[in-house]
Amino acid sequence: MKKATVFIGCLLMVALVFGAKTEEVLAAKSDSKETHLVKSNKIKDTDFFVDAKWVNQHRDDDNTVIIEASYGEGKDFKKGHLPGSVHMDTMEIETEENNWNILPAETSRDAFLTKGVNADSTVIVYGNDINAVGRIAYVAYWLGVKNVKILDGGYDAWTAADYKTEKGNVTPKAASDFGAEVPGRDDTYIETSADLVKAKEANPELIVASTRSWKEFTGKTSGYSYIENAGEPEGAVWAKASKSSSDVAYLTNKDGTMKDPKKLFAAWEKWGITKDSDVAFYCGTGWRNTVVFFLAKQSGFENAKMWDGGWYDWDLAHQSDPSTYPVQVGDPRDADKLVIEN
């Protein structure tokens, strides 16, 4: 009888393990299934993400500037780029000396003026790194540029559509006057950790949502070689978006195009993030969260904000004033195992 009981117990254990693995596999398959945010015949004027066909139709419109965004001097740009586009280095709008936060509005405005951009421009941003694209696009949006668009799928989507490309350097024709005070959309921007604390004091309902990977969010890794400590600001929730510190893999298909976000938003809702939430998205240094910001805004999250400082800035603040900038390590849903450092 004892042997039978043990045997049945073993079978149950195998079934449980197999069931868990099956659920894991199914979840992975669900995440890898190709769906699309951008549908060519349904692109609205208010959408941020547009396809190659839309860009091709509008690239010669008056006061339209196409920007290839990337870190560095533009090696990929020289090898091939959209006709008439110009390169923009992310270092033109952020620096390590500024804790990787966006440079002052006047400095950032001048960087865009050199590319020919003013407040009435339509700016189309593309590149091989969606996070760099989001970063440049967000700064344009924050400054107050009228129309900001992101080419879904980047340069690969353009070449896959068999549209014309060019090679070599391009010297942009600068604009002389931005035509508006900057920043034009400062209500979407939270810069430093101190600013976030003030924002939370002014609005206790503000949700602070990490777009970092699960390992980063639970404090298993900082995600960055230059950030020693791991953790998150106390009270942060998880906005599923990244699998590592350099991607937004839960948002994109294998070809780099944006997925339909319905399942993603269902995951967010479990953490209290809904379309009517006041939510500040952040990551490590303000790249990944910009892509999430645009996805959220386009999808009806009207009160979405971008917290620039992120974990890098919070960790520095925590080291000098841990009581004002407390840190959580672990899954905040498991109070018994969650560690608060203050």
C-alpha positions in Angstrom: 0.0 0.0 0.0 2.9 2.3 0.9 4.5 1.6 -2.4 1.3 2.4 -4.3 1.0 5.7 -2.3 4.6 6.6 -3.1 4.1 5.7 -6.8 0.9 7.8 -7.0 2.7 10.7 -5.3 5.5 10.5 -7.8 3.1 10.6 -10.7 1.4 13.6 -9.2 4.8 15.3 -8.8 5.7 14.6 -12.5 2.3 15.9 -13.6 2.7 19.1 -11.7 6.2 19.7 -13.0 5.1 18.8 -16.6 2.1 21.1 -16.2 4.2 24.0 -15.0 6.7 23.4 -17.9 3.9 23.2 -20.4 2.4 26.5 -19.0 5.9 28.1 -19.3 6.3 26.9 -22.9 2.8 28.1 -23.8 3.5 31.5 -22.2 6.7 31.7 -24.2 4.9 30.8 -27.4 2.3 33.4 -26.6 4.9 36.1 -26.1 6.7 35.1 -29.4 3.5 35.1 -31.5 3.6 37.8 -34.2 0.9 40.5 -33.8 1.0 44.1 -35.0 0.2 47.5 -33.4 0.5 49.3 -36.8 -2.0 48.4 -39.4 -1.3 50.2 -42.7 -4.9 51.0 -43.5 -5.8 52.2 -40.0 -3.0 54.7 -39.2 -4.5 57.8 -37.5 -3.1 61.3 -37.6 -2.5 61.1 -33.8 -0.5 57.9 -34.0 3.2 57.9 -33.2 4.1 54.6 -34.8 3.7 54.5 -38.6 4.8 52.0 -41.3 7.2 52.4 -44.2 4.4 53.0 -46.6 3.2 56.0 -44.6 6.7 57.4 -44.4 7.2 57.0 -48.1 4.0 58.9 -48.8 4.8 61.8 -46.4 8.6 62.1 -46.5 8.5 65.0 -49.0 5.8 66.9 -47.2 6.6 70.5 -46.2 8.7 70.9 -43.1 9.2 67.2 -42.7 12.5 66.1 -41.2 13.6 62.4 -41.1 16.1 61.6 -38.4 18.2 58.4 -38.0 18.8 58.1 -34.3 21.7 56.2 -32.8 24.6 56.4 -30.4 27.8 57.6 -32.0 28.8 59.2 -35.2 26.4 57.2 -37.4 28.3 54.3 -38.9 25.1 52.5 -39.9 23.8 55.8 -41.4 26.8 56.1 -43.7 26.2 52.6 -45.0 22.6 53.2 -45.8 19.8 55.6 -44.9 16.4 56.8 -45.9 16.6 59.5 -48.7 16.9 63.0 -47.3 17.3 61.8 -43.7 19.9 63.1 -41.3 21.8 61.4 -38.5 21.4 62.4 -34.8 23.7 61.1 -32.1 22.0 60.5 -28.7 25.0 62.3 -27.1 23.6 65.5 -28.6 20.7 65.4 -26.1 22.2 63.6 -23.1 25.6 63.2 -21.3 27.1 61.1 -18.5 28.0 64.4 -16.7 24.2 65.0 -16.6 23.6 61.6 -15.1 22.4 60.5 -18.6 19.4 62.7 -18.2 18.2 64.8 -21.1 20.1 68.1 -21.4 18.4 71.4 -20.7 15.6 72.3 -23.0 17.5 75.2 -24.7 20.5 72.9 -25.4 18.2 70.1 -26.7 16.3 72.7 -28.8 19.5 73.9 -30.4 20.5 70.3 -31.2 17.2 69.9 -33.2 17.6 73.3 -34.8 20.9 72.0 -36.3 18.9 69.2 -38.0 16.4 71.6 -39.5 13.6 71.0 -36.9 11.3 73.6 -35.5 8.1 73.5 -33.5 5.9 73.1 -36.6 7.9 70.3 -38.1 6.8 66.7 -38.7 9.7 64.7 -37.4 10.0 61.0 -38.4 12.6 59.1 -36.3 14.0 55.7 -37.2 17.0 53.6 -36.6 18.3 50.1 -35.8 17.8 50.5 -32.1 14.2 51.2 -31.1 15.4 52.5 -27.7 17.7 55.1 -29.2 14.8 56.0 -31.6 12.4 56.4 -28.7 14.9 58.6 -26.8 15.4 61.1 -29.7 11.7 61.0 -30.5 10.8 61.7 -26.9 13.0 64.7 -26.7 11.4 66.2 -29.8 8.0 65.5 -28.3 9.0 67.0 -24.9 10.3 70.2 -26.6 7.0 70.6 -28.3 7.5 69.5 -31.9 4.1 69.4 -33.5 4.2 65.9 -35.1 6.5 63.2 -33.9 6.4 59.8 -35.7 8.4 56.6 -35.3 9.0 54.3 -38.3 7.8 50.9 -37.0 10.5 48.3 -37.7 13.1 50.9 -38.4 15.5 50.8 -41.3 14.9 47.1 -41.9 11.2 47.7 -42.5 12.1 50.4 -45.1 14.5 48.1 -47.0 12.0 45.2 -46.7 9.5 47.3 -48.5 12.1 47.8 -51.2 12.1 51.5 -51.0 15.0 53.6 -52.2 18.0 54.2 -49.9 21.1 56.4 -50.0 24.7 56.2 -48.6 27.2 58.5 -47.2 27.2 61.6 -44.9 24.5 64.2 -45.1 24.9 67.8 -43.9 21.6 69.0 -42.6 20.1 72.4 -43.4 19.7 74.1 -40.0 16.6 76.0 -38.9 17.2 79.4 -37.4 14.1 79.7 -35.1 12.3 77.0 -33.2 9.1 79.2 -33.1 7.9 78.3 -29.6 9.0 78.3 -26.0 10.6 75.1 -24.8 9.8 72.7 -23.4 6.3 72.6 -24.9 5.2 69.4 -23.2 6.9 69.5 -19.8 3.8 68.0 -18.1 5.0 64.6 -19.5 8.5 64.8 -18.0 10.0 64.0 -14.6 13.7 64.5 -14.6 15.5 63.6 -11.3 14.7 61.4 -8.3 14.1 64.6 -6.3 11.5 65.6 -8.9 9.9 62.1 -8.6 9.6 62.5 -4.8 8.0 65.9 -5.3 5.6 64.5 -7.9 4.6 61.7 -5.5 4.0 64.1 -2.7 1.8 66.3 -5.0 0.0 63.2 -6.3 0.1 60.1 -4.0 -1.9 58.2 -6.7 1.1 58.5 -9.1 2.2 55.0 -10.1 5.9 54.5 -10.5 6.3 51.8 -13.1 9.5 50.0 -14.0 9.9 48.9 -17.6 13.1 47.0 -16.7 13.5 43.2 -17.0 12.2 41.0 -14.2 15.7 40.3 -13.0 16.4 44.0 -12.8 13.1 44.7 -11.1 13.6 42.0 -8.4 17.2 43.1 -7.7 19.0 40.1 -9.1 21.1 42.4 -11.3 21.5 46.1 -11.9 21.5 45.5 -15.6 24.5 47.8 -16.2 28.3 47.4 -15.9 28.5 51.0 -14.5 25.7 50.5 -11.9 27.0 48.5 -9.0 23.8 48.2 -6.9 20.6 46.4 -7.8 17.0 47.1 -6.8 14.2 49.5 -7.5 12.7 52.6 -5.8 10.4 51.5 -2.9 6.8 51.2 -4.1 7.6 50.6 -7.8 5.5 48.2 -9.8 6.4 46.2 -12.9 5.4 47.3 -16.4 6.4 44.2 -18.4 8.4 45.4 -21.4 12.0 44.2 -21.3 13.8 40.8 -21.2 17.2 42.5 -20.6 18.7 45.9 -20.1 19.1 46.6 -23.8 15.7 45.6 -25.3 11.9 46.0 -25.1 11.4 42.5 -26.3 7.9 42.0 -24.9 6.8 44.9 -27.1 8.3 43.8 -30.4 8.2 41.1 -32.9 11.3 39.4 -34.2 11.5 41.8 -37.1 11.5 44.8 -34.7 7.9 45.9 -35.4 5.6 46.7 -32.5 3.2 44.0 -31.3 -0.4 44.5 -30.6 -0.3 45.4 -26.9 -3.6 44.0 -25.6 -1.9 41.0 -23.8 0.8 43.3 -22.5 -1.7 45.7 -21.0 -3.5 42.8 -19.3 -0.2 42.0 -17.6 0.2 45.6 -16.6 -3.3 45.7 -15.1 -2.3 43.0 -12.6 0.1 45.6 -11.2 -2.5 48.4 -11.1 -1.5 50.1 -14.4 -4.6 51.0 -16.4 -5.4 53.6 -19.0 -6.8 56.0 -16.5 -3.7 55.7 -14.2 -1.3 58.6 -13.5 1.8 56.6 -14.3 5.5 57.5 -14.6 7.4 54.9 -16.6 11.2 54.5 -16.0 14.0 52.2 -16.8 17.8 52.4 -16.0 18.8 55.5 -17.8 15.8 56.7 -19.8 15.8 54.8 -23.1 13.5 51.8 -22.8 10.8 53.8 -21.0 10.5 56.2 -23.9 9.3 53.4 -26.2 6.8 52.3 -23.6 5.7 56.0 -23.2 4.9 56.3 -26.9 3.1 52.9 -26.9 1.1 53.9 -23.9 0.2 57.4 -25.2 -0.9 56.1 -28.5 -3.0 53.4 -26.8 -5.0 55.9 -24.6 -2.8 56.2 -21.4 -3.4 60.0 -21.4 -1.7 60.6 -18.1 1.5 58.7 -18.9 4.8 60.4 -18.0 8.5 59.7 -18.5 10.8 59.6 -15.5 14.2 60.2 -16.9 16.5 59.5 -14.0 15.4 55.9 -13.4 17.4 53.4 -11.4 20.8 55.1 -12.2 19.7 58.4 -10.7 17.7 56.8 -7.8 20.7 54.6 -6.8 23.0 57.6 -6.6 20.4 59.5 -4.5 19.9 56.5 -2.3 23.6 56.3 -1.5 23.7 59.9 -0.2 20.2 59.9 1.4 18.7 56.4 1.9 15.7 57.6 4.0 14.4 59.9 1.3 15.2 57.5 -1.5 14.5 54.0 -0.1 15.1 50.9 -2.2 13.2 47.6 -2.6 14.8 44.3 -3.4 12.7 41.4 -4.4 9.1 40.8 -5.6 7.0 43.5 -3.9 4.0 41.1 -4.0 5.8 38.8 -1.5 6.0 41.0 1.6 7.8 38.2 3.6 10.8 38.2 1.3 10.8 41.8 0.2 13.8 43.8 1.5 13.5 47.5 2.1 16.8 49.5 2.3 16.4 52.8 3.9 
